[in-house]
Amino acid sequence: MKVFNLNWFKKLIFWDREDDALLGPAPIASRPVRATSPYGTSIWSVGGGKGGVGKSLVASNLALALSRQGKKVLLVDADLGAANLHTFLGIDGGKGALSSFLKDEISDIGSLISKTPFPNLDLVSGAKDSLDVADVKNAHIMRLREALKKVEYDYAVLDIGPGTSSNLLDMFLMGNEGIILSTPEPTTIENNYRFLKCLYLRQIKSIADSQEDGVLNSMLQKIFSDKWSQRVKTVSDIMEQLSMLDFDQGRMLREDLSATSISMIMNQTKREEDARMGPSIQRACADYFGMDIGYLGSVGYEDCVSESIRTRRPLVMHYSASAAARSLEACLGKLMNRANKNQPVTIQF
């Protein structure tokens, strides 16, 4: 039996100082909290470090599967560079585009919501033209977060473009649940590792900058000083060294880093060892990030998947008996169980 070799993956975990340049200004916020609305809307973000791995396929079919359970779902195409979520539903683009909201051309996100042919499922289409994510300011991301907190839906499912820019990271962190899509290819795993590392660094920066007393910032500066820098090679090392300096600060940071629960789906698996990569990566992430990355399961490669995309007929609707559709349903079940265990904490500002 072939065993997944994690040595090359582990080498990537070591601290990369160039990550500091990737993170950009910290978001304008107090403390990161789970994005819940007075209506109980739960926000799910589907993203990752690499394109072409099935994010739109999974986002659209998870939303459809939720709607078939009687949940009221808003599907949001937040892939600013290549918006095509409507194609996966077999419909034309909506009456407006998310880019109009993000560029302050309209003030009410409700005016962008379009009905779909599927009961309980509505859509906010993406950019009509490619929108450079660099043009989207953090204030726009926070405005979108606040708008989604107020929509009257059980779930808002966001399909987010690939990459590690600060705006994409902030958009991913809006969710109660973050779902990262991977495939068994080493390039995808490497990109998702980098996405996770930047995600946690982004959160740490945001949490530290939100503190008025600057205590956490001072401790982090000490941790990265010349005297300590050789001890800090991973995100887990940051947590350990911080807890040694101040146990309460370390506990607080760990709790805030868990504000968005993160899970992974391994897509396009072809062999048994491909599916086994998921639990192996989960264990490696626990060791080197010091955080629980849930593994929801694998979705095998099937011709019906590409056929569903080509014919614009959603997988869980028109190929519901396929192994891929059943796997997605199983992933959804695990995600809902995981979400129920991580009930949101409401913090008043």
VMD Tcl script that draws the C-alpha trace (Angstrom):
set ca {
  {0.00 0.00 0.00}
  {1.44 3.33 -1.07}
  {1.86 5.84 1.75}
  {1.53 9.57 1.09}
  {4.96 11.15 1.56}
  {4.56 14.37 3.54}
  {8.26 15.29 3.70}
  {8.08 17.77 0.83}
  {4.93 19.27 2.34}
  {6.50 19.66 5.75}
  {9.45 21.56 4.28}
  {7.03 24.20 3.05}
  {5.74 24.94 6.53}
  {8.87 26.73 7.68}
  {8.38 30.43 8.18}
  {8.71 32.60 5.07}
  {9.48 36.24 5.90}
  {8.14 37.40 2.52}
  {4.62 36.63 3.79}
  {4.69 39.95 5.63}
  {4.56 41.76 2.29}
  {1.52 39.79 1.18}
  {-0.75 40.73 4.00}
  {-1.33 44.43 3.41}
  {-3.07 46.73 5.90}
  {-5.05 45.06 8.63}
  {-8.81 45.07 8.22}
  {-10.83 47.79 9.92}
  {-12.55 45.81 12.64}
  {-12.63 45.22 16.34}
  {-12.24 41.50 16.89}
  {-13.00 38.84 14.29}
  {-16.30 37.19 15.14}
  {-18.52 34.75 13.39}
  {-20.69 36.54 10.88}
  {-24.24 35.97 12.08}
  {-27.27 38.08 11.35}
  {-30.43 38.79 13.33}
  {-32.05 36.33 10.95}
  {-29.57 33.59 11.76}
  {-27.81 33.63 8.40}
  {-24.79 31.34 8.36}
  {-22.08 32.35 5.88}
  {-20.06 29.65 4.14}
  {-16.98 30.65 2.14}
  {-15.61 28.32 -0.55}
  {-12.07 29.19 -1.60}
  {-8.44 28.15 -1.75}
  {-5.08 28.97 -3.21}
  {-5.45 27.58 -6.71}
  {-7.93 28.00 -9.52}
  {-9.50 25.23 -11.57}
  {-9.94 22.79 -8.70}
  {-13.76 22.82 -8.54}
  {-14.68 25.66 -6.18}
  {-17.62 26.86 -8.28}
  {-18.83 23.31 -8.84}
  {-18.78 22.57 -5.11}
  {-20.24 25.95 -4.05}
  {-23.17 25.68 -6.45}
  {-23.95 22.07 -5.62}
  {-23.62 22.55 -1.85}
  {-26.05 25.48 -2.13}
  {-28.44 23.38 -4.19}
  {-28.23 20.48 -1.76}
  {-29.00 22.84 1.13}
  {-31.98 24.31 -0.72}
  {-33.33 20.81 -1.38}
  {-33.37 20.30 2.39}
  {-35.76 23.23 2.66}
  {-33.12 25.77 3.67}
  {-33.34 29.27 2.21}
  {-29.99 29.84 0.48}
  {-28.31 32.84 -1.14}
  {-25.50 31.88 -3.52}
  {-22.96 34.70 -4.05}
  {-20.46 34.74 -6.93}
  {-17.50 36.45 -5.28}
  {-14.91 35.32 -7.84}
  {-14.11 38.83 -9.02}
  {-11.79 37.81 -11.82}
  {-13.79 34.98 -13.42}
  {-17.43 35.11 -12.36}
  {-19.33 32.16 -13.86}
  {-21.38 30.67 -11.05}
  {-24.63 31.14 -12.98}
  {-23.32 28.75 -15.63}
  {-23.14 25.94 -13.10}
  {-26.84 26.50 -12.41}
  {-27.70 26.48 -16.11}
  {-29.01 30.07 -16.10}
  {-27.97 33.46 -17.40}
  {-26.33 36.04 -15.18}
  {-28.54 37.94 -12.78}
  {-29.98 41.42 -13.12}
  {-26.97 43.00 -11.45}
  {-23.48 42.13 -10.32}
  {-21.64 42.01 -7.02}
  {-19.00 44.29 -8.54}
  {-21.58 47.11 -8.57}
  {-21.99 46.76 -4.82}
  {-18.24 46.53 -4.18}
  {-17.58 49.63 -6.29}
  {-20.24 51.63 -4.37}
  {-22.39 51.99 -7.49}
  {-25.38 50.65 -5.55}
  {-26.06 50.65 -1.83}
  {-28.55 47.79 -1.41}
  {-27.32 44.27 -2.03}
  {-30.94 43.14 -2.09}
  {-31.37 44.80 -5.49}
  {-28.81 42.34 -6.92}
  {-30.57 39.19 -5.75}
  {-32.15 37.14 -8.54}
  {-34.44 34.16 -8.32}
  {-33.26 30.86 -9.78}
  {-35.38 28.00 -11.17}
  {-34.62 26.07 -8.00}
  {-36.89 26.48 -4.95}
  {-35.27 28.22 -1.95}
  {-32.17 29.20 -3.95}
  {-31.37 32.78 -4.99}
  {-28.26 34.19 -6.66}
  {-26.07 37.27 -6.61}
  {-24.09 37.18 -9.84}
  {-20.43 38.17 -10.01}
  {-18.67 40.88 -11.95}
  {-19.99 41.53 -15.44}
  {-16.45 42.44 -16.42}
  {-13.30 41.16 -14.77}
  {-12.72 43.16 -11.58}
  {-9.18 43.37 -10.27}
  {-9.26 42.29 -6.64}
  {-6.64 44.96 -5.93}
  {-9.29 47.57 -6.73}
  {-11.52 46.28 -3.94}
  {-10.77 48.08 -0.70}
  {-11.06 46.56 2.74}
  {-13.94 48.92 3.50}
  {-15.84 47.32 0.60}
  {-15.23 43.85 2.04}
  {-16.49 44.95 5.45}
  {-19.53 46.53 3.81}
  {-20.30 43.23 2.08}
  {-19.92 41.40 5.38}
  {-22.39 43.73 7.07}
  {-24.85 43.39 4.17}
  {-24.73 39.60 4.31}
  {-25.38 39.71 8.04}
  {-28.72 41.34 7.28}
  {-30.09 39.18 4.46}
  {-33.05 36.98 5.34}
  {-31.60 33.59 4.43}
  {-30.58 30.51 6.36}
  {-27.29 30.29 4.47}
  {-25.19 32.55 2.26}
  {-22.67 30.52 0.22}
  {-19.77 32.52 -1.25}
  {-17.72 31.29 -4.20}
  {-14.38 33.13 -3.78}
  {-11.62 33.42 -6.35}
  {-8.20 31.82 -5.82}
  {-5.16 33.56 -4.39}
  {-3.63 35.00 -1.24}
  {-4.25 38.73 -1.60}
  {-5.39 40.43 1.60}
  {-8.84 41.18 0.13}
  {-9.46 37.55 -0.83}
  {-8.32 36.42 2.61}
  {-10.67 38.90 4.29}
  {-13.54 37.75 2.09}
  {-12.88 34.12 3.03}
  {-12.75 35.07 6.72}
  {-16.26 36.54 6.58}
  {-17.66 33.04 6.85}
  {-18.75 31.00 9.83}
  {-17.42 28.05 7.85}
  {-14.56 28.15 5.37}
  {-14.28 25.31 2.84}
  {-10.97 24.87 1.02}
  {-10.98 22.88 -2.20}
  {-7.97 20.74 -3.03}
  {-6.96 18.14 -5.57}
  {-4.30 15.45 -5.11}
  {-1.74 17.31 -7.28}
  {1.30 18.63 -5.38}
  {0.92 22.11 -6.90}
  {-2.61 22.44 -5.51}
  {-1.56 21.21 -2.07}
  {1.35 23.66 -2.02}
  {-0.90 26.56 -3.01}
  {-3.46 25.63 -0.38}
  {-0.75 25.39 2.25}
  {0.34 28.91 1.36}
  {-3.30 30.05 1.43}
  {-3.71 28.66 4.95}
  {-0.47 30.19 6.15}
  {-1.41 33.62 4.79}
  {-4.91 33.22 6.22}
  {-3.64 32.65 9.74}
  {-1.06 35.44 9.44}
  {-3.81 37.76 8.25}
  {-5.95 36.87 11.25}
  {-3.07 37.35 13.68}
  {-2.32 40.78 12.22}
  {-5.98 41.78 12.39}
  {-6.36 40.63 16.00}
  {-3.15 42.34 17.11}
  {-3.99 45.64 15.39}
  {-7.50 45.65 16.86}
  {-6.18 45.82 20.41}
  {-6.08 49.38 21.69}
  {-3.46 48.64 24.35}
  {-1.01 47.15 21.83}
  {-0.03 44.31 24.18}
  {-0.30 41.56 21.58}
  {1.62 43.61 19.01}
  {4.44 44.12 21.50}
  {4.61 40.41 22.27}
  {4.65 39.49 18.60}
  {7.48 41.94 17.99}
  {9.42 40.26 20.78}
  {8.73 36.82 19.33}
  {10.12 37.94 15.96}
  {13.13 39.71 17.45}
  {16.63 38.50 16.60}
  {16.85 36.71 19.93}
  {13.71 34.62 19.35}
  {13.40 34.44 15.58}
  {15.14 31.07 15.24}
  {12.50 29.51 17.49}
  {9.65 30.65 15.27}
  {9.29 28.60 12.10}
  {5.58 27.84 12.00}
  {2.25 29.37 12.97}
  {2.11 26.77 15.73}
  {5.43 28.13 17.04}
  {3.92 31.61 17.30}
  {1.10 30.22 19.42}
  {3.48 28.28 21.65}
  {5.88 31.19 22.21}
  {3.01 33.60 22.86}
  {1.47 31.24 25.44}
  {4.84 31.08 27.18}
  {4.95 34.88 27.38}
  {1.31 35.34 28.40}
  {-1.04 32.39 28.71}
  {-4.20 34.53 28.50}
  {-3.03 36.27 25.32}
  {-2.21 32.89 23.78}
  {-5.62 31.50 24.71}
  {-7.39 34.59 23.36}
  {-5.52 34.44 20.07}
  {-6.28 30.76 19.59}
  {-9.99 31.37 20.26}
  {-10.11 34.25 17.77}
  {-8.25 32.24 15.13}
  {-11.05 29.69 15.44}
  {-13.71 32.31 14.65}
  {-13.91 30.87 11.15}
  {-14.04 27.08 11.22}
  {-12.02 25.71 8.28}
  {-12.56 22.41 6.48}
  {-11.18 20.79 3.35}
  {-12.62 18.71 0.51}
  {-10.32 16.64 -1.71}
  {-11.73 16.83 -5.24}
  {-11.03 14.87 -8.43}
  {-9.57 11.83 -6.71}
  {-8.79 8.91 -9.03}
  {-6.98 6.40 -6.83}
  {-7.34 5.15 -3.30}
  {-4.15 6.90 -2.23}
  {-5.58 10.20 -3.54}
  {-8.44 10.01 -1.05}
  {-6.00 9.12 1.75}
  {-4.13 12.38 1.20}
  {-6.91 14.34 2.90}
  {-6.49 12.86 6.41}
  {-2.69 13.01 6.01}
  {-2.78 16.72 5.18}
  {-5.23 17.27 8.03}
  {-2.74 15.77 10.50}
  {0.16 17.78 9.04}
  {-1.83 21.02 9.32}
  {-2.68 20.26 12.94}
  {1.03 19.81 13.69}
  {2.31 22.88 11.87}
  {-0.55 25.35 12.15}
  {-1.71 24.19 15.55}
  {-5.32 24.41 14.37}
  {-8.00 21.88 13.48}
  {-8.59 21.72 9.74}
  {-11.63 19.52 9.31}
  {-11.62 16.93 6.55}
  {-15.06 16.58 4.98}
  {-14.21 13.83 2.49}
  {-13.25 13.25 -1.14}
  {-15.12 13.56 -4.42}
  {-13.97 11.11 -7.07}
  {-13.29 11.92 -10.69}
  {-16.28 11.01 -12.88}
  {-17.24 11.80 -16.44}
  {-20.67 12.95 -15.28}
  {-19.06 15.86 -13.42}
  {-17.61 17.42 -16.56}
  {-20.82 16.47 -18.39}
  {-22.88 18.40 -15.85}
  {-20.72 21.48 -16.40}
  {-20.73 21.16 -20.18}
  {-24.53 20.78 -20.36}
  {-25.16 23.32 -17.56}
  {-27.13 20.79 -15.54}
  {-26.27 20.79 -11.81}
  {-24.72 17.57 -10.57}
  {-26.89 17.00 -7.48}
  {-30.05 17.62 -9.50}
  {-29.47 15.73 -12.76}
  {-26.84 13.18 -11.72}
  {-28.00 12.57 -8.16}
  {-27.30 8.83 -8.33}
  {-23.64 9.34 -9.27}
  {-20.88 8.61 -6.78}
  {-19.68 12.22 -7.06}
  {-23.10 13.64 -6.14}
  {-23.43 11.22 -3.22}
  {-19.96 12.20 -2.02}
  {-20.89 15.88 -2.07}
  {-24.02 15.11 -0.08}
  {-21.87 13.24 2.45}
  {-19.47 16.20 2.66}
  {-22.44 18.48 3.29}
  {-23.65 16.24 6.11}
  {-20.25 16.36 7.81}
  {-20.05 20.11 7.34}
  {-23.44 20.66 8.92}
  {-22.51 18.46 11.87}
  {-19.28 20.40 12.26}
  {-21.11 23.72 12.01}
  {-23.64 22.66 14.66}
  {-20.78 21.93 17.06}
  {-19.35 25.40 16.43}
  {-22.35 27.56 17.24}
  {-21.58 31.23 16.63}
  {-20.77 33.62 19.42}
  {-22.60 36.94 19.22}
  {-20.50 39.91 20.35}
  {-22.03 43.35 20.55}
  {-19.96 46.30 19.31}
}
mol new
graphics top color blue
foreach p $ca { graphics top sphere $p radius 0.5 }
foreach p [lrange $ca 0 end-1] q [lrange $ca 1 end] { graphics top cylinder $p $q radius 0.2 }
display resetview
